[in-house]
Amino acid sequence: MITLDKLSEFGADVKDGLIRCMNKEDFYLMLVNKALNDNRLSELEQQIYYKNYHSAFETAHTLKGMYSNLSLTPLTVPINEMTELLRNGTDTDYTALLEETKTQFRRLCEL
C-alpha cells in the first residue's frame, strides 16, 4: 500500500503534491494510485518505436502533466526531457529516457 512516507522515500515531493490536492491525503493517494493504472507509458513506447513523434509528444505531454501535478519527481525528470525532444520532433534514440521512465514507474508500483 502506498503511503506518504513511501512516496517521500521514492523521491516524490509529497508536500507539493498535497498542496496541489488541497492538503487532502486521501485524494492525493487516490490520484497516485490512478497514475499506477494508467497505460500511457506503454502507448508512448509504441509510438516512439514506430516514430509517430506527434502522437508520442501528445502522450508524453499528458504524462508530464500527470507526474508533475502529483510531484512524482523521479518520473517527471525523464518525461520532461522526452517531452521537449518530442515537441521538436527530434529523431533520436529515446531508449535511455524510456528505460529510466519505466524503471521509475516500476519502483513506484512496488511501493
C-alpha positions as CSV (number, residue, x, y, z in Angstrom):
1,M,0.0,0.0,0.0
2,I,1.3,3.4,-1.0
3,T,1.8,5.8,1.9
4,L,3.2,9.4,2.0
5,D,6.3,8.1,3.7
6,K,6.9,5.6,0.9
7,L,6.3,8.3,-1.7
8,S,8.8,10.5,0.1
9,E,11.4,7.7,0.1
10,F,10.7,7.2,-3.7
11,G,11.7,10.9,-4.2
12,A,8.3,12.5,-4.7
13,D,7.8,16.0,-3.4
14,V,4.9,14.9,-1.2
15,K,4.4,18.4,0.4
16,D,4.0,19.9,-3.1
17,G,1.7,17.1,-4.2
18,L,-0.5,17.6,-1.1
19,I,-0.7,21.3,-1.7
20,R,-2.0,20.6,-5.3
21,C,-4.6,18.3,-3.7
22,M,-5.9,20.8,-1.2
23,N,-3.8,19.0,1.5
24,K,-6.2,16.1,1.3
25,E,-4.0,13.0,1.8
26,D,-6.7,10.5,0.7
27,F,-7.3,12.5,-2.5
28,Y,-3.6,12.7,-3.3
29,L,-3.1,9.0,-2.7
30,M,-6.1,8.1,-4.8
31,L,-4.7,10.1,-7.7
32,V,-1.3,8.4,-7.3
33,N,-3.0,5.1,-7.4
34,K,-4.8,6.1,-10.6
35,A,-1.5,7.0,-12.1
36,L,-0.3,3.5,-11.4
37,N,-3.1,2.1,-13.5
38,D,-2.5,4.4,-16.4
39,N,-1.3,2.6,-19.6
40,R,0.0,5.6,-21.5
41,L,3.6,4.8,-20.8
42,S,3.4,1.6,-22.9
43,E,1.5,3.6,-25.6
44,L,4.4,6.1,-25.6
45,E,6.9,3.3,-26.0
46,Q,5.0,2.0,-29.1
47,Q,4.5,5.5,-30.6
48,I,8.3,6.1,-30.3
49,Y,9.1,2.7,-31.7
50,Y,7.0,3.5,-34.8
51,K,8.4,7.0,-34.9
52,N,5.0,8.6,-34.6
53,Y,6.5,11.6,-32.9
54,H,3.4,13.8,-33.0
55,S,1.3,11.2,-31.1
56,A,4.3,10.5,-28.8
57,F,4.6,14.2,-28.0
58,E,0.9,14.3,-27.0
59,T,1.2,11.2,-24.8
60,A,4.5,12.4,-23.2
61,H,2.9,15.8,-22.6
62,T,0.0,14.2,-20.8
63,L,2.2,12.0,-18.7
64,K,4.4,15.1,-17.9
65,G,1.3,16.9,-16.6
66,M,0.1,13.9,-14.5
67,Y,3.5,13.2,-13.0
68,S,4.2,16.9,-12.4
69,N,0.9,17.6,-10.8
70,L,1.5,14.6,-8.4
71,S,5.1,15.8,-7.8
72,L,6.5,12.4,-8.7
73,T,9.9,13.8,-9.4
74,P,11.7,10.6,-10.4
75,L,9.2,10.2,-13.2
76,T,8.9,13.9,-14.0
77,V,12.6,14.3,-14.8
78,P,13.0,11.9,-17.7
79,I,9.5,12.5,-19.1
80,N,10.2,16.3,-19.2
81,E,13.3,15.7,-21.3
82,M,11.5,13.3,-23.6
83,T,8.6,15.8,-24.0
84,E,10.8,18.6,-25.1
85,L,12.7,16.4,-27.6
86,L,9.4,15.2,-29.0
87,R,7.9,18.7,-29.1
88,N,10.6,19.4,-31.7
89,G,10.1,16.1,-33.5
90,T,13.7,15.1,-32.7
91,D,14.5,11.8,-34.4
92,T,16.9,10.3,-31.8
93,D,17.4,7.2,-29.7
94,Y,14.8,7.5,-26.8
95,T,15.8,4.2,-25.3
96,A,17.6,5.6,-22.3
97,L,14.9,8.0,-21.4
98,L,12.2,5.4,-21.9
99,E,14.1,2.9,-19.7
100,E,14.6,5.5,-17.0
101,T,10.9,6.3,-17.0
102,K,9.9,2.7,-17.0
103,T,12.3,1.9,-14.2
104,Q,11.0,4.7,-12.0
105,F,7.4,3.7,-12.8
106,R,8.2,0.1,-11.7
107,R,9.7,1.5,-8.5
108,L,6.6,3.5,-7.9
109,C,4.4,0.4,-8.5
110,E,6.5,-1.6,-6.0
111,L,5.7,0.8,-3.1
